[in-house]
Amino acid sequence: MKQNKWEIKSEVIQLSLLIKIVAFFWFIMKVWSYKKWIADRLYPVVPSFDFLKNVPNFVHFTLFCTSLIFLLFIFFKKEKRFIILLFLISEILSCLLDVIRWQPWEYVYLCFFVIVIINYQKPRNAFAIFHLFLVGMYLFSGLHKLNRTFLNDVWVNTILDKLAGISLDTVVKYKLFFMGLIIPFSEILFAGLLLFSKNKRMISYCLIGIHITVLIILGPFGLNYNSVIWFWNLALIFILVVLYHKPMEITDIRTLVINNFYWLILWFVMPVFSFFGRWYQYLSFNLYSGKGEQMYIGLPPEIQVKREFGSTIVYDHRSYINLHNWAMEELNSAPIPEKSVYLKISREIKKRYGKDHVKIILYNPANKSIIEL
C-alpha cells in the first residue's frame, strides 16, 4: 500500500504554517514569562525612554493581555495582515515600556512578523528574507562564542562539569578544553552552508540537531535551566522543518539584496559593532557566549533578602544579589547585558533602598575586573 508523504501543497499554506508556529510559541513564551510583561513585581521596570517612566501598571497589563488575544486570533483564525499589524503595534509598545522584554526570541518573532506584513502577497520573498535572517542568527551566535570565557564558564564549568560530571583533572588529562570550539565552529559552518549550499534542507537537519542538543543540555533532564528557551528551540525546530520543506529558490539575488538592504544592514552589519560595544548584544545573538559583565547588588543586613532575588553570596558582611539570578528567578528571563541598562537599574535600586545602603558592582569574568556603580 502506497504511503502518503507529508507535503505542503502551496507557498501560501507554507507561510500560513510559519505564522501559526510563531504565534503559538510566542503565546506560550509570553505566558511562561508573564511577570516580565507586567509592572507589579520586585525586579525594576526600566523603560526604553525616560518619558515612559511613570506609565501606570494597568497599561503594562492591558498591553500584555491585548497581545495574547491577538496571538490567539492569529493562530486560530485566518492570519490577516491588519490583525498582525495591530498585534505588532501592541507588542512594540509593550517592549518600549521595559527593556528586559527585548529578548533574542522576541526580536526573531518581531522581525518575522514585520517580514510577513511587508511581503504578505509574496510568500517566496518572505521565505528568502527570513532565510537570510536565520543565516545571520547562526553566524553571529557562533562568532560570539569564539572566546576563552565561553570555554571556561560555559563549556568546562557548565557542560562538562555540571551536566556531564567530568572533573577538571579529566578535562586537563584528555585535553578537552579546546574541544568546546566545536560548538561555535559548527554554528558558523552551518550558517555558511545554509547560505551557499543547494541542499538547504539537509543543512536544516543539522541545525535541528543543534537545537535538540540545546534542549538536552538545558532541558528538564539536563541542567533544567532557563525554561522559556526550551520553547524557543522547539519553535526554531518547527520553523526549520517548514521553511526548508521545499527547495529554497532565490532566482534574482541582486534584486532581493537591493530591495531588502535595510534587513541586511540590521542582520549582518550592525552585529559587527556589538564586538566593540557599539550595538546591542541580544540583537546580535550574543547567546551563552560567557561574555559580558555581571551586576551584583550588595544589601546591608537590615534589608531582608527575598525569595525573588534568587541565590545570593555573602561578602564583606553583605548579601550580594546577582542580577542574572534575580531576573531568572522572578521573571524567567535573563537581564539585558548592556551597561546603559545596568546603570538605569542601579539608579532604581539606589532610589528604592537608599544610595548609602546598597553597593552595586559590575564584574567582568573575562579580565576579573570590578567596577562600582
Secondary structure by P-SEA (a helix, b strand, c coil): ccccccccccaaaaaaaaaaaaaaaaaaaaaaacccccccccccccccccccccccaaaaaaaaaaaaaaaaaaacccccaaaaaaaaaaaaaaaaaccccccaaaaaaaaaaaaaaaacccaaaaaaaaaaaaaaaaaaaaaaaccccccccccccccccccccccaaaaaaaccccccaaaaaaaaaaaaaaacccaaaaaaaaaaaaaaaaaaacccccccccccaaaaaaaaaaaaaaaaccccccccaaaaaaacaaaaaaccccccccccccccccccccccccbbbbbbbbbcccccccccccbbbbccccccccaaaaaaacccccccccaaaaaaaaaaaaaacccccbbbbbbcccccccccc
